[in-house]
């Protein structure tokens, strides 16, 4: 039998504002349809508990998605209940939860019918849609980001009177090695495993590996290094601005949950009102792209490489501040992340 998985989401209210954050638990129970209780096998039923940490009272609905593996393929009856804490049960009519759907138009969670849930092929279960997550969005926008960065370069290269062909070769090779650096940095932070090999990238790794590799190729091809680095700076941060939007819609690098200023978003499993750290980083990239464009076109510090150096330093400083707003406990770009109980 092919491995099957079941993916289902439920939501509950965070309760009235006031009081400290709390951890909630949803118990999700399922039974495959058409199977008599006396003939049920190990893969014909399940009961899992979903821990939702750092719920902020007054933040509105909170949705949790369950991925259940090792079940028999088919249609399933699934129910769920909020089993704790008591304050959350009281705020939800004694522990009631709702099947969760998502409205992109209204940008809010909504109750979906308690219809049977069909299993899917286990290897593609991570691609299942869940509230605020658009599967594949990071891959698409990362490709758009790289295309935009390289597509903008000829104008800046010509402005610095550089050989466009050689410089583009250096940029393309740098981007390819930058992706390898992004994967290596991510695996170093998260741990080396099959899971981290399949998914996840780190912008820090890309911003180190890509310029270094591109610079080496540019020097070999006879391009003046300072002018080359300044010319590629605007496109580099256009890529950051676009790529971070992909992070937002994929649910990676999520911000902390909040009852204040925030946007409904997800960390891929728990969707709630969060600080939009990915969008803030996207705006940072866009601002740096705009400033560096003006400086490069204005021929300030012409061809010295100072535009590139100053912009990278500004980005690193801004990023360290944004890391402190993320759900994971990661104070610096070079330190491993750990789950944060405060969400």
Buried (B, 14 or more C-beta within 10 A) or exposed (E): EEEBBBBBBBBBBBBEEEEEBBBBBBBBEBBBEEBEEEEEEEBBBBEBEBEBBBBBBBBBBBBBBBBBEEBBBBEBBBEBBBBBEEBBBEBBEEBEBBBBBBEEEEEBBBEBEEEEBEBBEBEEBBEBEBBBBBBEBBEEBBEBBBEBBBEBBBBBBEBBEBBBEBBBBBBBBBBBBBBBBBBBBBBBBBEEEEEBEEBBBBBBBBBBBBBBBBBBBBEEBEBBBBBBBBBBBBBBBBBBBBBBBBBBBBBBBBBBBBBEEBBBBBBBBBBBBBBBBBBBBBBBBBBBBBBBBEBBEEEEBBBEBBBBBBBBEBBEEBBEEBBEBBBBBBEEBEEEBEEBEEB
